């Protein structure tokens, strides 16, 4: 069930929209994209997870993420092409005022899409990656003139 849509402009050639879903009601194709990219990017971009045995990581972390996605108050915001919603630029998953994870596809990073995806009411986050540390949380991205996220509290147990 679609909870909402927000239209954005990426460039003259393409328009983007943010589609918002309760994750319990999300389309399977989007759920699969979120699960796969969350698992792979967290493993690649988080130093602790990168050092873990790969089989153990995937065996134990997939059910953990699925549990987050199954909660009734968890929401996904997905950035897609308006003309072709199967083309996903990025997404974030949050629950109440806690951001669980955000992912922007590689060619679209550094274009401020993350600031569009993260709701303004977010107060904390549960997962860190090198991109989060370097660009968003510490505010090192000089091109960012959007809201600063450095005041968010890192709480992996939220």
C-alpha atoms as one frame of an Amber mdcrd trajectory, in Angstrom:
protein
   0.000   0.000   0.000   1.441   3.304  -1.028   1.454   5.782   1.844   2.576
   8.790  -0.165   4.476  10.231  -3.091   6.661  13.337  -3.271   7.830  14.764
  -6.610  11.372  16.069  -7.041  13.438  17.314  -9.954  16.765  15.556 -10.590
  17.665  17.393 -13.800  16.056  18.729 -16.920  15.840  15.232 -18.410  14.410
  13.276 -15.517  11.994  13.710 -12.624  12.315  11.789  -9.420   9.696  10.946
  -6.854   9.900   9.614  -3.320   7.449   6.814  -2.661   6.652   6.148   0.999
   5.503   2.754   2.264   4.921   1.051   5.561   7.441  -1.756   5.133   4.891
  -4.409   6.120   2.918  -3.354   3.026   5.766  -2.665   0.612   5.912  -4.284
  -2.827   8.125  -7.373  -2.886  10.391  -5.917  -5.566  11.203  -2.916  -3.345
  11.581  -5.116  -0.249  14.094  -7.287  -2.109  16.066  -4.259  -3.319  16.224
  -2.848   0.213  17.252  -6.147   1.782  19.949  -6.936  -0.801  21.485  -3.467
  -0.871  21.342  -3.061   2.908  23.119  -6.368   3.461  25.796  -5.776   0.819
  26.517  -2.108   1.468  26.626  -2.484   5.258  29.073  -5.367   4.897  31.253
  -3.344   2.513  31.079   0.080   4.188  31.171  -0.796   7.903  34.590  -1.692
   9.281  33.274  -4.079  11.953  31.062  -6.026   9.569  33.770  -6.053   6.908
  36.005  -7.996   9.318  33.365 -10.644  10.087  33.197 -14.023   8.430  31.057
 -13.468   5.331  28.855 -16.555   5.756  28.177 -15.728   9.402  27.353 -12.113
   8.577  24.763 -12.987   5.918  23.310 -15.867   7.932  22.707 -13.755  11.042
  22.167 -10.267   9.704  19.536 -11.035   7.080  16.982 -12.125   9.739  17.880
  -9.038  11.787  17.060  -6.714   8.874  13.919  -8.682   8.034  12.793  -8.185
  11.628  13.199  -4.415  11.285  11.239  -4.446   8.025   8.446  -6.530   9.604
   7.707  -4.057  12.389   4.328  -2.329  11.954   5.735   1.189  12.394   8.741
   0.852  10.066   8.619   3.077   6.981  10.594   3.027   3.728  11.079   6.086
   1.540  12.235   5.108  -1.943  13.673   7.528  -4.510  12.691   6.418  -8.025
  12.339   7.751 -11.551   8.838   9.077 -12.018   8.694   7.671 -15.541   9.963
   4.236 -14.434   9.484   3.467 -10.709  11.543   0.277 -11.105  14.664   2.473
 -11.332  15.661   2.994  -7.692  18.159   5.768  -6.938  18.133   5.222  -3.174
  16.028   4.632  -0.089  15.891   4.993   3.665  14.230   2.880   6.348  13.116
   4.431   9.611  10.887   3.732  12.585   9.340   6.654  14.453  12.294   9.053
  14.976  15.017   6.415  14.387  16.759   6.056  11.032  17.787   2.424  10.578
  19.553   2.681   7.236  19.906   4.770   4.134  21.390   3.804   0.788  22.056
   5.837  -2.354  23.195   4.013  -5.490  26.855   4.642  -6.340  26.490   6.955
  -9.355  24.046   9.220  -7.480  25.984   9.760  -4.242  27.067  13.292  -3.421
  24.013  14.859  -5.076  22.117  15.568  -1.827  19.520  12.831  -2.335  20.164
  11.560   1.178  18.981  14.868   2.608  15.759  14.557   0.648  15.135  11.010
   1.823  15.732  11.423   5.558  12.658  12.871   7.292  13.228  16.035   9.330
  11.897  14.469  12.553  14.709  11.861  12.772  16.714  12.117  16.014  18.940
   9.022  15.980  20.343   6.329  13.722  21.230   2.667  14.251  23.734   1.791
  11.497  26.991   3.489  10.521  28.983   3.231   7.337  32.055   5.050   6.100
  29.820   7.220   3.906  27.630   8.147   6.855  30.638   8.988   9.006  32.492
  10.995   6.387  29.759  12.812   4.508  26.603  13.082   6.530  27.143  12.718
  10.233  30.375  14.691  10.482  29.181  17.169   7.886  32.322  17.028   5.750
  30.448  17.329   2.473  31.133  20.982   1.632  28.521  20.936  -1.116  25.784
  20.319   1.428  23.726  23.373   2.163  20.791  21.333   3.387  19.985  20.478
   6.989  22.907  19.171   9.025  22.640  15.643  10.331  25.599  15.836  12.694
  23.281  16.378  15.675  21.725  12.946  15.250  22.592  10.448  17.981  24.181
   7.159  17.049  22.349   4.443  18.974  22.646   0.910  17.557  20.129  -0.319
  20.141  17.288   2.087  19.294
